Amino acid sequence: MLSPGAASAEWTSEQIRDRHTQFRGDDSHTVGLTQLTDPASLDFSHVSEELQIAPTERIDIREIAARSKSAVPRDPKPQAQDKVRDARSFATTFPAHAPAEERGLHAYLSHTLALTGRQLRVVTRDRLTLIQSFINPLLSMIMFKVVLGDAVGQATGMNSAFGTVPLVILVGAMFGSLAVGTRLIGERRTGLLTRLYVMPVHRGADLSSRIGVEMMRIIASTLVLTTAGMLIGWRFNEGLLPALGIFAVALLYGAAYSTLVMTVAVSASNIPLVPIMSLFTSLMMFFNSGFSPVDAYPELIQPLVEYQPMTCAIDTMRALATGGPVAESFTLTVIWAISVIAVFAYPAARGYRKAAASRT
């Protein structure tokens, strides 16, 4: 309980208004009232003599704070709509610009390298990706050779392996990208993308690491399939540089298709990615020059088969392996790849940011 002197000081504070008061503080919790600037201006007629002559005492601020806290009425119990409003107020928000430590070439390279290691560990432990990248193309190569090998060889006058091996290389790149897109959708639903996006990580590092690991996967798949293709007659007849060109064509085609798949994957978490893209991939796989010569298709669809992306890439890889004309098919392959990347790169990056901000 406050002393009479403290009560007098509390009552007279209402009379002081804007006049200057001087305080003496002994510590952070107590303050002593020592002097009033103009005592004559104060009216103590309503104060008893006992209170007027009472000595000045210290005011315990902790006690006053406790009394004030008990006097404040408690807020009513929040309603359901208030809880929804509060939940929305804590929604994840993203700054328009990343902090300085998250920008710059050094941050981009270091963060991309770290996330690339993470993606490599994920891919090597993902059975679906390994099956789609290696097992399915190998089985397809064996099936095409056994079922269609002699017919295609008689029609073209060339070993069918020079069409089958490039075909299964591209098929492995496409179906492997589908597995990556499916994993991206899963990480979006679990909130992992959001967690990565709010961490002090360069904004483009995660997406770049995914594409980089895709390139590594395509190189490994191409190496395995060309090695296995030698068992059915595939050869690098033109030396080392054309052989490296075959890997470059596979990378270029895979980069374009991966960009397309990522754009579809980040557009919505509930989109049926595998059925849609599998249908598209299957149509391309059975209507190209690697599966059958262009002249063997009906005349109505021959232009479509001849100039579709897979046919251009297959013709380029076949020419690099056998020494045929490369310029036209390679030019068409580059045009297709650059066009697809140019059209879908920005939607992929923008969709990735939206996917990180929402699980739906």
C-alpha positions as a Python dict, from the first residue, in 0.01 Angstrom:
ca = {
    (1, 'M'): (0, 0, 0),
    (2, 'L'): (123, 352, -79),
    (3, 'S'): (217, 588, 207),
    (4, 'P'): (31, 920, 268),
    (5, 'G'): (315, 1105, 102),
    (6, 'A'): (282, 888, -206),
    (7, 'A'): (-94, 946, -208),
    (8, 'S'): (-41, 1321, -188),
    (9, 'A'): (203, 1310, -476),
    (10, 'E'): (-42, 1107, -680),
    (11, 'W'): (-324, 1355, -613),
    (12, 'T'): (-119, 1664, -681),
    (13, 'S'): (7, 1528, -1017),
    (14, 'E'): (-332, 1615, -1160),
    (15, 'Q'): (-282, 1977, -1050),
    (16, 'I'): (63, 2017, -1202),
    (17, 'R'): (-42, 1982, -1568),
    (18, 'D'): (239, 2099, -1794),
    (19, 'R'): (468, 2250, -1531),
    (20, 'H'): (817, 2112, -1496),
    (21, 'T'): (879, 1852, -1225),
    (22, 'Q'): (1221, 1737, -1118),
    (23, 'F'): (1279, 1373, -1023),
    (24, 'R'): (1556, 1185, -853),
    (25, 'G'): (1596, 817, -952),
    (26, 'D'): (1782, 571, -733),
    (27, 'D'): (1739, 271, -965),
    (28, 'S'): (1531, 145, -1256),
    (29, 'H'): (1230, 59, -1037),
    (30, 'T'): (1191, 355, -793),
    (31, 'V'): (1171, 729, -835),
    (32, 'G'): (1173, 992, -558),
    (33, 'L'): (970, 1311, -586),
    (34, 'T'): (1194, 1593, -459),
    (35, 'Q'): (1070, 1930, -569),
    (36, 'L'): (773, 2107, -723),
    (37, 'T'): (869, 2406, -935),
    (38, 'D'): (586, 2641, -830),
    (39, 'P'): (425, 2537, -501),
    (40, 'A'): (227, 2862, -477),
    (41, 'S'): (27, 2769, -782),
    (42, 'L'): (-107, 2455, -616),
    (43, 'D'): (-427, 2455, -413),
    (44, 'F'): (-398, 2235, -102),
    (45, 'S'): (-713, 2366, 65),
    (46, 'H'): (-891, 2037, 16),
    (47, 'V'): (-601, 1835, 152),
    (48, 'S'): (-586, 1756, 518),
    (49, 'E'): (-305, 1902, 724),
    (50, 'E'): (-174, 1555, 796),
    (51, 'L'): (-127, 1484, 428),
    (52, 'Q'): (33, 1824, 365),
    (53, 'I'): (304, 1774, 626),
    (54, 'A'): (363, 1409, 542),
    (55, 'P'): (718, 1340, 429),
    (56, 'T'): (791, 1264, 68),
    (57, 'E'): (817, 892, 5),
    (58, 'R'): (933, 680, -285),
    (59, 'I'): (680, 559, -536),
    (60, 'D'): (712, 192, -620),
    (61, 'I'): (651, 181, -994),
    (62, 'R'): (618, -198, -989),
    (63, 'E'): (323, -174, -752),
    (64, 'I'): (158, 95, -962),
    (65, 'A'): (207, -114, -1277),
    (66, 'A'): (52, -416, -1108),
    (67, 'R'): (-250, -210, -999),
    (68, 'S'): (-288, -62, -1348),
    (69, 'K'): (-266, -405, -1508),
    (70, 'S'): (-536, -543, -1282),
    (71, 'A'): (-758, -247, -1363),
    (72, 'V'): (-741, -297, -1739),
    (73, 'P'): (-1033, -513, -1859),
    (74, 'R'): (-942, -831, -2038),
    (75, 'D'): (-1015, -866, -2407),
    (76, 'P'): (-1323, -1072, -2487),
    (77, 'K'): (-1278, -1423, -2618),
    (78, 'P'): (-1189, -1402, -2989),
    (79, 'Q'): (-1455, -1511, -3230),
    (80, 'A'): (-1407, -1755, -3517),
    (81, 'Q'): (-1379, -1479, -3777),
    (82, 'D'): (-1114, -1307, -3564),
    (83, 'K'): (-908, -1626, -3557),
    (84, 'V'): (-928, -1652, -3936),
    (85, 'R'): (-823, -1287, -3968),
    (86, 'D'): (-531, -1342, -3731),
    (87, 'A'): (-422, -1652, -3922),
    (88, 'R'): (-426, -1455, -4246),
    (89, 'S'): (-223, -1179, -4086),
    (90, 'F'): (57, -1431, -4021),
    (91, 'A'): (65, -1559, -4382),
    (92, 'T'): (405, -1594, -4539),
    (93, 'T'): (519, -1277, -4713),
    (94, 'F'): (826, -1224, -4924),
    (95, 'P'): (1029, -906, -4957),
    (96, 'A'): (1040, -739, -5295),
    (97, 'H'): (1418, -744, -5288),
    (98, 'A'): (1645, -1000, -5127),
    (99, 'P'): (1900, -883, -4868),
    (100, 'A'): (2247, -796, -4990),
    (101, 'E'): (2399, -1122, -4865),
    (102, 'E'): (2151, -1316, -5081),
    (103, 'R'): (2241, -1135, -5403),
    (104, 'G'): (2547, -1123, -5621),
    (105, 'L'): (2741, -1372, -5828),
    (106, 'H'): (2935, -1517, -5535),
    (107, 'A'): (2617, -1591, -5338),
    (108, 'Y'): (2452, -1738, -5647),
    (109, 'L'): (2741, -1973, -5722),
    (110, 'S'): (2797, -2087, -5363),
    (111, 'H'): (2428, -2145, -5293),
    (112, 'T'): (2377, -2322, -5626),
    (113, 'L'): (2670, -2553, -5552),
    (114, 'A'): (2532, -2641, -5208),
    (115, 'L'): (2180, -2707, -5339),
    (116, 'T'): (2320, -2908, -5631),
    (117, 'G'): (2474, -3145, -5379),
    (118, 'R'): (2136, -3178, -5211),
    (119, 'Q'): (1962, -3249, -5542),
    (120, 'L'): (2221, -3512, -5633),
    (121, 'R'): (2158, -3696, -5307),
    (122, 'V'): (1784, -3679, -5366),
    (123, 'V'): (1809, -3808, -5724),
    (124, 'T'): (2037, -4098, -5637),
    (125, 'R'): (1793, -4209, -5367),
    (126, 'D'): (1484, -4166, -5586),
    (127, 'R'): (1401, -4500, -5747),
    (128, 'L'): (1142, -4349, -5980),
    (129, 'T'): (1398, -4114, -6135),
    (130, 'L'): (1652, -4392, -6178),
    (131, 'I'): (1396, -4622, -6340),
    (132, 'Q'): (1267, -4353, -6575),
    (133, 'S'): (1618, -4243, -6672),
    (134, 'F'): (1792, -4578, -6718),
    (135, 'I'): (1571, -4888, -6693),
    (136, 'N'): (1282, -4778, -6916),
    (137, 'P'): (1506, -4653, -7201),
    (138, 'L'): (1711, -4974, -7190),
    (139, 'L'): (1398, -5189, -7211),
    (140, 'S'): (1262, -4971, -7492),
    (141, 'M'): (1587, -5006, -7686),
    (142, 'I'): (1575, -5384, -7660),
    (143, 'M'): (1207, -5393, -7761),
    (144, 'F'): (1257, -5168, -8065),
    (145, 'K'): (1556, -5372, -8180),
    (146, 'V'): (1380, -5705, -8141),
    (147, 'V'): (1042, -5602, -8284),
    (148, 'L'): (1131, -5343, -8548),
    (149, 'G'): (1504, -5380, -8605),
    (150, 'D'): (1500, -5579, -8928),
    (151, 'A'): (1211, -5387, -9084),
    (152, 'V'): (1369, -5047, -9020),
    (153, 'G'): (1709, -5170, -9136),
    (154, 'Q'): (1569, -5299, -9465),
    (155, 'A'): (1377, -4974, -9527),
    (156, 'T'): (1671, -4742, -9459),
    (157, 'G'): (1963, -4959, -9564),
    (158, 'M'): (2130, -4879, -9231),
    (159, 'N'): (2152, -5052, -8897),
    (160, 'S'): (1843, -4957, -8697),
    (161, 'A'): (2063, -4893, -8392),
    (162, 'F'): (2157, -4552, -8537),
    (163, 'G'): (1794, -4450, -8503),
    (164, 'T'): (1701, -4648, -8194),
    (165, 'V'): (1984, -4532, -7968),
    (166, 'P'): (1925, -4157, -8027),
    (167, 'L'): (1553, -4220, -7979),
    (168, 'V'): (1591, -4388, -7639),
    (169, 'I'): (1841, -4120, -7529),
    (170, 'L'): (1576, -3853, -7584),
    (171, 'V'): (1305, -4072, -7429),
    (172, 'G'): (1519, -4116, -7118),
    (173, 'A'): (1571, -3740, -7095),
    (174, 'M'): (1197, -3673, -7122),
    (175, 'F'): (1072, -3938, -6881),
    (176, 'G'): (1344, -3850, -6630),
    (177, 'S'): (1222, -3491, -6639),
    (178, 'L'): (873, -3613, -6555),
    (179, 'A'): (1007, -3778, -6241),
    (180, 'V'): (1180, -3453, -6145),
    (181, 'G'): (859, -3258, -6203),
    (182, 'T'): (664, -3501, -5986),
    (183, 'R'): (917, -3459, -5705),
    (184, 'L'): (893, -3080, -5739),
    (185, 'I'): (517, -3098, -5690),
    (186, 'G'): (566, -3315, -5380),
    (187, 'E'): (814, -3069, -5229),
    (188, 'R'): (568, -2789, -5294),
    (189, 'R'): (287, -2968, -5111),
    (190, 'T'): (504, -3047, -4809),
    (191, 'G'): (618, -2685, -4778),
    (192, 'L'): (984, -2752, -4854),
    (193, 'L'): (990, -2493, -5133),
    (194, 'T'): (854, -2230, -4895),
    (195, 'R'): (1115, -2315, -4636),
    (196, 'L'): (1395, -2282, -4892),
    (197, 'Y'): (1254, -1956, -5023),
    (198, 'V'): (1239, -1779, -4686),
    (199, 'M'): (1592, -1885, -4594),
    (200, 'P'): (1889, -1655, -4675),
    (201, 'V'): (1945, -1828, -5010),
    (202, 'H'): (1985, -1670, -5353),
    (203, 'R'): (1648, -1665, -5528),
    (204, 'G'): (1771, -1843, -5841),
    (205, 'A'): (1995, -2099, -5672),
    (206, 'D'): (1740, -2376, -5614),
    (207, 'L'): (1593, -2363, -5964),
    (208, 'S'): (1941, -2353, -6118),
    (209, 'S'): (2052, -2649, -5908),
    (210, 'R'): (1756, -2855, -6031),
    (211, 'I'): (1836, -2779, -6394),
    (212, 'G'): (2206, -2848, -6335),
    (213, 'V'): (2133, -3189, -6184),
    (214, 'E'): (1906, -3261, -6481),
    (215, 'M'): (2200, -3196, -6712),
    (216, 'M'): (2417, -3434, -6510),
    (217, 'R'): (2147, -3699, -6521),
    (218, 'I'): (2113, -3665, -6898),
    (219, 'I'): (2489, -3701, -6946),
    (220, 'A'): (2495, -4015, -6732),
    (221, 'S'): (2192, -4159, -6909),
    (222, 'T'): (2342, -4086, -7252),
    (223, 'L'): (2668, -4252, -7154),
    (224, 'V'): (2491, -4565, -7030),
    (225, 'L'): (2261, -4592, -7332),
    (226, 'T'): (2533, -4538, -7593),
    (227, 'T'): (2748, -4797, -7420),
    (228, 'A'): (2461, -5045, -7415),
    (229, 'G'): (2379, -4952, -7775),
    (230, 'M'): (2712, -5087, -7889),
    (231, 'L'): (2574, -5434, -7817),
    (232, 'I'): (2313, -5386, -8092),
    (233, 'G'): (2538, -5217, -8348),
    (234, 'W'): (2576, -4852, -8240),
    (235, 'R'): (2917, -4698, -8311),
    (236, 'F'): (3089, -4358, -8295),
    (237, 'N'): (3226, -4376, -8649),
    (238, 'E'): (3341, -4015, -8678),
    (239, 'G'): (3567, -3977, -8376),
    (240, 'L'): (3566, -3785, -8049),
    (241, 'L'): (3430, -3442, -8149),
    (242, 'P'): (3114, -3575, -8318),
    (243, 'A'): (3066, -3803, -8018),
    (244, 'L'): (3077, -3499, -7789),
    (245, 'G'): (2831, -3332, -8024),
    (246, 'I'): (2585, -3615, -7961),
    (247, 'F'): (2604, -3545, -7587),
    (248, 'A'): (2559, -3172, -7656),
    (249, 'V'): (2243, -3235, -7859),
    (250, 'A'): (2103, -3454, -7581),
    (251, 'L'): (2177, -3179, -7326),
    (252, 'L'): (2018, -2909, -7540),
    (253, 'Y'): (1705, -3114, -7597),
    (254, 'G'): (1686, -3216, -7231),
    (255, 'A'): (1724, -2857, -7110),
    (256, 'A'): (1435, -2742, -7327),
    (257, 'Y'): (1208, -3027, -7220),
    (258, 'S'): (1298, -2985, -6851),
    (259, 'T'): (1205, -2616, -6870),
    (260, 'L'): (867, -2711, -7014),
    (261, 'V'): (805, -2974, -6745),
    (262, 'M'): (902, -2738, -6462),
    (263, 'T'): (666, -2473, -6596),
    (264, 'V'): (378, -2719, -6589),
    (265, 'A'): (480, -2854, -6246),
    (266, 'V'): (484, -2515, -6072),
    (267, 'S'): (164, -2388, -6235),
    (268, 'A'): (-55, -2581, -5986),
    (269, 'S'): (10, -2848, -5726),
    (270, 'N'): (-295, -3058, -5822),
    (271, 'I'): (-227, -3073, -6195),
    (272, 'P'): (-204, -3431, -6338),
    (273, 'L'): (151, -3383, -6461),
    (274, 'V'): (237, -3744, -6542),
    (275, 'P'): (-75, -3830, -6749),
    (276, 'I'): (-58, -3508, -6950),
    (277, 'M'): (314, -3510, -7024),
    (278, 'S'): (328, -3888, -7071),
    (279, 'L'): (66, -3865, -7345),
    (280, 'F'): (259, -3584, -7511),
    (281, 'T'): (587, -3776, -7481),
    (282, 'S'): (439, -4099, -7617),
    (283, 'L'): (302, -3923, -7925),
    (284, 'M'): (644, -3774, -7996),
    (285, 'M'): (814, -4108, -7934),
    (286, 'F'): (608, -4296, -8195),
    (287, 'F'): (601, -4024, -8460),
    (288, 'N'): (966, -3953, -8540),
    (289, 'S'): (1241, -4068, -8773),
    (290, 'G'): (1405, -4283, -8507),
    (291, 'F'): (1104, -4510, -8471),
    (292, 'S'): (1040, -4539, -8845),
    (293, 'P'): (1153, -4356, -9161),
    (294, 'V'): (954, -4042, -9237),
    (295, 'D'): (847, -4181, -9576),
    (296, 'A'): (675, -4472, -9401),
    (297, 'Y'): (419, -4243, -9235),
    (298, 'P'): (103, -4127, -9412),
    (299, 'E'): (162, -3831, -9641),
    (300, 'L'): (-76, -3615, -9441),
    (301, 'I'): (139, -3623, -9127),
    (302, 'Q'): (483, -3651, -9288),
    (303, 'P'): (559, -3274, -9254),
    (304, 'L'): (461, -3291, -8885),
    (305, 'V'): (683, -3593, -8826),
    (306, 'E'): (976, -3449, -9022),
    (307, 'Y'): (992, -3115, -8839),
    (308, 'Q'): (897, -3212, -8487),
    (309, 'P'): (1174, -3162, -8224),
    (310, 'M'): (1257, -3529, -8170),
    (311, 'T'): (1307, -3596, -8540),
    (312, 'C'): (1544, -3299, -8573),
    (313, 'A'): (1750, -3414, -8273),
    (314, 'I'): (1756, -3779, -8384),
    (315, 'D'): (1867, -3687, -8737),
    (316, 'T'): (2144, -3470, -8592),
    (317, 'M'): (2277, -3746, -8365),
    (318, 'R'): (2254, -4004, -8644),
    (319, 'A'): (2448, -3777, -8879),
    (320, 'L'): (2714, -3710, -8614),
    (321, 'A'): (2760, -4084, -8561),
    (322, 'T'): (2761, -4189, -8928),
    (323, 'G'): (2908, -3883, -9101),
    (324, 'G'): (2595, -3759, -9281),
    (325, 'P'): (2481, -3397, -9337),
    (326, 'V'): (2435, -3218, -9005),
    (327, 'A'): (2374, -2848, -9077),
    (328, 'E'): (1999, -2849, -9146),
    (329, 'S'): (1889, -3085, -8870),
    (330, 'F'): (2123, -2923, -8616),
    (331, 'T'): (1992, -2575, -8701),
    (332, 'L'): (1633, -2691, -8654),
    (333, 'T'): (1725, -2854, -8323),
    (334, 'V'): (1883, -2534, -8193),
    (335, 'I'): (1584, -2325, -8306),
    (336, 'W'): (1342, -2561, -8132),
    (337, 'A'): (1541, -2569, -7808),
    (338, 'I'): (1600, -2193, -7787),
    (339, 'S'): (1235, -2121, -7869),
    (340, 'V'): (1104, -2353, -7597),
    (341, 'I'): (1347, -2217, -7337),
    (342, 'A'): (1268, -1856, -7433),
    (343, 'V'): (893, -1915, -7407),
    (344, 'F'): (887, -2116, -7083),
    (345, 'A'): (1188, -1993, -6883),
    (346, 'Y'): (1017, -1683, -6741),
    (347, 'P'): (688, -1863, -6658),
    (348, 'A'): (895, -2134, -6486),
    (349, 'A'): (1081, -1880, -6269),
    (350, 'R'): (765, -1683, -6191),
    (351, 'G'): (566, -1997, -6120),
    (352, 'Y'): (841, -2125, -5893),
    (353, 'R'): (814, -1811, -5679),
    (354, 'K'): (437, -1850, -5654),
    (355, 'A'): (476, -2219, -5574),
    (356, 'A'): (711, -2130, -5288),
    (357, 'A'): (452, -1889, -5147),
    (358, 'S'): (164, -2137, -5158),
    (359, 'R'): (115, -2512, -5132),
    (360, 'T'): (-196, -2511, -5354),
}
